[in-house]
């Protein structure tokens, strides 16, 4: 229960129509990870990124090696 972290469950996304991104605010530095529709540019937000561990957790959840930053 305590002290043992569960591995994030592998999730999927539509790799044909979406790309993984981290949207960064130039005003306050807030970062949100999610998936951007390639055709419309619409962002589907998945989680708030507060530090490097959050970004790593996002990558592990979806089996990603690289995530593009957008502003």
BALOBA-1460 file (C-alpha; in Angstrom, 3 decimals):
// residues 71
<rec num="1" residu="x" x="0.000" y="0.000" z="0.000"/>
<rec num="2" residu="x" x="2.571" y="2.594" z="1.089"/>
<rec num="3" residu="x" x="6.062" y="2.927" z="-0.339"/>
<rec num="4" residu="x" x="5.399" y="0.805" z="-3.403"/>
<rec num="5" residu="x" x="4.481" y="2.625" z="-6.586"/>
<rec num="6" residu="x" x="2.385" y="0.792" z="-9.118"/>
<rec num="7" residu="x" x="3.649" y="0.802" z="-12.686"/>
<rec num="8" residu="x" x="1.583" y="3.048" z="-14.932"/>
<rec num="9" residu="x" x="-0.905" y="1.140" z="-17.025"/>
<rec num="10" residu="x" x="-0.062" y="1.149" z="-20.752"/>
<rec num="11" residu="x" x="-2.543" y="3.279" z="-22.629"/>
<rec num="12" residu="x" x="-2.988" y="3.880" z="-26.331"/>
<rec num="13" residu="x" x="-3.715" y="6.819" z="-28.593"/>
<rec num="14" residu="x" x="-4.520" y="7.268" z="-32.282"/>
<rec num="15" residu="x" x="-0.963" y="7.459" z="-33.663"/>
<rec num="16" residu="x" x="-2.253" y="7.873" z="-37.209"/>
<rec num="17" residu="x" x="-4.221" y="11.065" z="-36.429"/>
<rec num="18" residu="x" x="-2.557" y="12.409" z="-33.263"/>
<rec num="19" residu="x" x="0.927" y="13.329" z="-32.114"/>
<rec num="20" residu="x" x="2.168" y="13.487" z="-28.508"/>
<rec num="21" residu="x" x="3.000" y="17.028" z="-27.375"/>
<rec num="22" residu="x" x="3.725" y="19.100" z="-24.295"/>
<rec num="23" residu="x" x="2.047" y="22.489" z="-24.505"/>
<rec num="24" residu="x" x="4.148" y="25.097" z="-22.688"/>
<rec num="25" residu="x" x="2.846" y="28.487" z="-21.609"/>
<rec num="26" residu="x" x="5.271" y="31.310" z="-22.309"/>
<rec num="27" residu="x" x="3.598" y="33.449" z="-19.630"/>
<rec num="28" residu="x" x="3.735" y="31.298" z="-16.520"/>
<rec num="29" residu="x" x="5.701" y="28.192" z="-17.555"/>
<rec num="30" residu="x" x="2.782" y="25.797" z="-17.063"/>
<rec num="31" residu="x" x="3.133" y="22.581" z="-19.066"/>
<rec num="32" residu="x" x="0.378" y="20.188" z="-20.116"/>
<rec num="33" residu="x" x="0.977" y="16.856" z="-21.862"/>
<rec num="34" residu="x" x="-1.505" y="15.529" z="-24.350"/>
<rec num="35" residu="x" x="-2.194" y="14.679" z="-27.961"/>
<rec num="36" residu="x" x="-2.634" y="17.137" z="-30.813"/>
<rec num="37" residu="x" x="-4.873" y="16.238" z="-33.747"/>
<rec num="38" residu="x" x="-2.706" y="16.417" z="-36.866"/>
<rec num="39" residu="x" x="-5.518" y="17.729" z="-39.083"/>
<rec num="40" residu="x" x="-7.298" y="20.220" z="-36.822"/>
<rec num="41" residu="x" x="-4.565" y="21.169" z="-34.334"/>
<rec num="42" residu="x" x="-6.978" y="20.539" z="-31.434"/>
<rec num="43" residu="x" x="-5.221" y="19.464" z="-28.222"/>
<rec num="44" residu="x" x="-6.576" y="16.675" z="-26.032"/>
<rec num="45" residu="x" x="-5.037" y="17.344" z="-22.608"/>
<rec num="46" residu="x" x="-4.022" y="14.299" z="-20.576"/>
<rec num="47" residu="x" x="-2.022" y="15.509" z="-17.583"/>
<rec num="48" residu="x" x="-0.268" y="18.462" z="-15.975"/>
<rec num="49" residu="x" x="3.536" y="18.298" z="-16.086"/>
<rec num="50" residu="x" x="5.091" y="19.718" z="-12.927"/>
<rec num="51" residu="x" x="8.545" y="18.163" z="-13.161"/>
<rec num="52" residu="x" x="10.712" y="15.698" z="-15.097"/>
<rec num="53" residu="x" x="9.151" y="12.750" z="-13.240"/>
<rec num="54" residu="x" x="5.671" y="13.695" z="-14.515"/>
<rec num="55" residu="x" x="6.973" y="13.872" z="-18.088"/>
<rec num="56" residu="x" x="8.642" y="10.468" z="-17.688"/>
<rec num="57" residu="x" x="5.399" y="9.000" z="-16.302"/>
<rec num="58" residu="x" x="3.479" y="10.358" z="-19.331"/>
<rec num="59" residu="x" x="6.008" y="8.777" z="-21.700"/>
<rec num="60" residu="x" x="5.814" y="5.440" z="-19.889"/>
<rec num="61" residu="x" x="2.001" y="5.458" z="-19.852"/>
<rec num="62" residu="x" x="1.866" y="5.657" z="-23.648"/>
<rec num="63" residu="x" x="5.163" y="3.956" z="-24.539"/>
<rec num="64" residu="x" x="6.677" y="7.133" z="-26.001"/>
<rec num="65" residu="x" x="10.339" y="7.917" z="-26.493"/>
<rec num="66" residu="x" x="10.014" y="11.505" z="-27.709"/>
<rec num="67" residu="x" x="7.464" y="14.262" z="-27.088"/>
<rec num="68" residu="x" x="7.361" y="17.534" z="-29.048"/>
<rec num="69" residu="x" x="7.014" y="20.852" z="-27.178"/>
<rec num="70" residu="x" x="4.582" y="23.429" z="-28.551"/>
<rec num="71" residu="x" x="3.947" y="27.007" z="-27.388"/>
